Amino acid sequence: MTLNIWLDTALQEMKSLEKILRTGYVLNITGYPVSTIVNSARNNGPDCIKPEGSNPVYA
């Protein structure tokens, strides 16, 4: 059920999405800092998801 909420592009309710992000519930996600290249929509490559360190932001 949570995965369906996460993938629902029509969902605009931030509370549901924030809860998923804060708990890392979806697929046991772990957050890592990434490069500032993700700040531009022009960039769409593997460098966008390359971790900038070994310490997770949340796990």
N, C-alpha and C positions, 0 to 999 in steps of 0.2 A: 504494500500500500504506500509506504513512504517513497519508494522508488518512483511510483506513478506520479506522486505529488512533485517530486524533484524534476521529473521530465516534462511536466505539463507546462507548455510554453504560454498558455493562456492565464495561468495563475499569477495574480498580481498581489496577493496577500503576503506581505513581507514577514508577518509573524510565523507563518508555517515554514517559510524558507529559512528564516533565521534559526528556528529551532533545529532544523535539520543540519545546518552548518555548525551550530554551536555544539551539538552532540556528536557530530561525525557519524550519524546513524546510517546514512546511505552507503552501502558497500564498505563500511569501515574506512571511510576516507581520512586522509591525513593531509593537513595543510602545510605547505612550505613557502617561504618567501621566494618570489620570482623576480626576474629582471623588470625594469621599468619599460621594456619594449612592449609589454602587454598593455600599456596605456594608449597605444595607437591601433585603431582598427585596421590599418594597412599591414600590420604584422600578423602573419598567420602561419607560423612554422613551429618546428619542434623546440626552438629556443624559448618560445612563450611558456612552455611548461617545464623547462629545465630548472630544478631547484637551485637557489642561490646560496645554499648552505645545507648543513646536515641536521640542524635543529628544527624540528617541526613546530609550527605555530600552534597547532592543536592536533591531537591524535585520538 
